[in-house]
Structure formats: structure tokens, C-alpha cells
Amino acid sequence: MNPERPIPTHVPVLIKETIEALAVRPGGRYIDCTLGGGGHAAAILDRSSPGGKLLGIDADPEAIEIARTRLEAYSNSVLLINENFVNLQAICIKYDFFPVHGILFDLGLSSLQLDSNVRGFSFQLDGPLDMRLNPSQEITAADIVNTSTEAELAHLIRTYGEEAHSRRIARHIVKERPIKTTLQLARTIERAVRGRRGRIHPATRTFQALRIAVNQELKHLEAVLKQAIDLLGFEGRLVVISYHSLEDRMVKQSMRQESMGCICPPGTPTCICEHTPSLRLVRKRVITPSPTEVQLNPRSRSAKLRAAERIITRDEYYNDEYYKTTERLCLSMEVETGGWRRPAILKRLQRAFSVV
Ligand SMILES: C[S@@+](CC[C@H](N)C(=O)[O-])C[C@H]1O[C@@H](n2cnc3c(N)ncnc32)[C@H](O)[C@@H]1O
């Protein structure tokens, strides 16, 4: 980063509610899976001091550098990793960071990314049609826009953008190709839906759809929620803030399912699933920002926070669940990181779990 450039900022959303939902305590161990500008991370480190530790993850290398500067004062208590959170379990095993007292996901993009004219996330700034969280990813939004068939584009825009005019937009995009910049795409969409404007800018939903597709956001979220639950120690908390209905639906369903006993299909005469709940919902209802927060930070308006707590008993933890978790972690460790010998891993796991 250029040292002359002022450090850009992102205003963390639902900060007080997040710290409360995570039940942050001194000496606790936390993971911020979406580090961004480090705002939530700084608040967690403040509240978990003395002795707190934080593992911060972000797919965007620039976010890691910005957060590193912001969290300089806590450098002995943080470990920052530039990785996709879909690899959460492997990261925790590699860095010996589990079990943990709390895991946070503040999904989506930071203002640092949205306000950049070179990342291609904004339809209000002209820039290359990129949208990759990490520049080392292969596929950009331009690749998808310029190589997909009209039917594929319409499907993607409808599924990931929940856009009612998906077919009309796809048709105009195909006619206009090649499309290389964000403004060129935004203008094409404006022309496609002329006279049909709703409350939001007509390009909002298509840009959301492309971003989800480029970064495989829903696939990664689905995969990581299960991993996160396994990493939580006794009474550990999982907190997820989402910004659109597709993500929130996935989080809501996953937490609800994990908090239920039987998950057999309705009408099944006797339970055959043998499902045991692994979570307790901290609040039944979703938490949203207050009108004051929305006024101060309009980008918070669509935020939805959901929180759940791991509900294993200590006995279960040291018996069945402990060994199941150990087994699972050992296996994924062998698969993901290779080279670590099982007895050594088991010894480390036993040490780690005995401090729960
Ligand atoms: C809303 S911002 C987080 C802001 C942060 N809570 C703060 O207070 O500054 C979301 C961040 O998550 C990151 N992100 C999104 N999806 C990710 C993924 N699959 N893996 C890792 N990081 C991801 C983005 O790069 C972005 O920096």
C-alpha cells in the first residue's frame, strides 16, 4: 500500500449487538472470518483483553493489509490470514486455533471494496468489470458477462439477483457485448428496464448476482457454516451478519436445522434421522440495525444478524462428541494439510480440548 495514502475506513455494522451476541469475554479465543477493515475485530480484541486472541481471515489481500495497520496495537494477540473462509477448518488446524469461544461472519463487501474504482463492485463508479475478492481467482465478472449464453445469464441473474427482469436484461447484455466496464454494464441494464424502475437502482440485483457467481458466495457460505459449528467449544457462539435474502435464508435454515432434535420429513411416523441438536438459538428473532444506525450508516440498512450457541454438555464433549470431533478434525487435517502424523495431532487436540 502507498504510505502517503490515508487509511480508508469501513464503519462496522451492528457492533454493540455483535459483541453481545458473541458474549465476548476476557481471555477468549475468537475468529473473525470476514476481517474487512478490522472494525469488528478491534472491538472483539478490546473486549477480550486481557489475554484474548483473534484469528482474522479475509480473501482480499488488500483488506488484510488495511486491517493489519488498524490492529497494530494488538499485534501480539492477532493472527491475520489471507484465505477464503471456505477453508476455515483447515486454517484452524494448521494454526492450532481451536476450539474457539466465538466465530463471526460479517458477509458481503466492505466500503473499502465498494468505493474502489478498480475492483468493479460498484455500478456508480467506472472501472473494469472484475468483482473478484482475490485477484488470484481465475474468473472475473467480465468473463461471465461476455462468455455465457443468454439463457445462462438470465438464469444467473434471476437466481442470484432475484431479478424479475432477468430475461430482458440478459437479452440486452448479449446484444451489447463485449462489455468491459461497470458503467457500460449499468447503462445497458438501465436501457433494458427503461420505464420499469423500482425503488433501487436497476443494476443493483444484476451486480449482486454477478458478484455471488464470481466468488461462489452461497456455495462457500453453505460449506463453512457446518465447519464453524464443529470448531466451537463448550457454549461457543456463532454470529452471522448477512445483507441479502439468499444469504440470510441459508443462515436461518442452517441454524434452525442445527437447533432441532428430529429433522425427519413431516409425516414420518417414527424418527429415523437420530439428529441431535448442536446449537441453541441465542435469539429467536433476527437482529437489525436501529433507525439511528441506518441514518448514520445507510449501508447498514439491509443487515440481519443471527446468533446461536453450541449446546454440547461438558460430559458429551469429553465423551462421544469429543471423539467424533477429534476424528473429523484429524481426517480433514490429513486431507487438507497432509504430512502431520495422527498421534501427534491427537495429542495436540487433547491438549486443546482440555482447556475448554
Ligand atoms: C462487510 S466486510 C467485513 C467488515 C468488517 N467486519 C469490519 O468491521 O471492517 C466483508 C469482508 O469479508 C470478506 N469476504 C467475503 N467473502 C469471503 C470469503 N469467502 N472468505 C474470506 N473473506 C471473505 C470481504 O473481502 C470483505 O473484506
The ligand as a Gaussian input file, in Angstrom:
#p B3LYP/6-31G(d) Opt

LIG

0 1
 C      -18.633000      -6.497000       5.275000
 S      -16.925000      -6.747000       5.121000
 C      -16.403000      -7.005000       6.784000
 C      -16.160000      -5.739000       7.531000
 C      -15.571000      -5.965000       8.903000
 N      -16.467000      -6.696000       9.753000
 C      -15.189000      -4.652000       9.548000
 O      -15.668000      -4.362000      10.650000
 O      -14.392000      -3.909000       8.972000
 C      -16.797000      -8.343000       4.450000
 C      -15.382000      -8.836000       4.213000
 O      -15.458000     -10.241000       4.047000
 C      -14.562000     -10.627000       3.048000
 N      -15.071000     -11.877000       2.481000
 C      -16.229000     -12.093000       1.819000
 N      -16.339000     -13.381000       1.472000
 C      -15.238000     -14.013000       1.937000
 C      -14.768000     -15.355000       1.895000
 N      -15.468000     -16.332000       1.288000
 N      -13.596000     -15.646000       2.502000
 C      -12.881000     -14.684000       3.131000
 N      -13.262000     -13.388000       3.173000
 C      -14.423000     -13.054000       2.597000
 C      -14.554000      -9.491000       2.058000
 O      -13.350000      -9.478000       1.317000
 C      -14.717000      -8.277000       2.982000
 O      -13.460000      -7.737000       3.305000

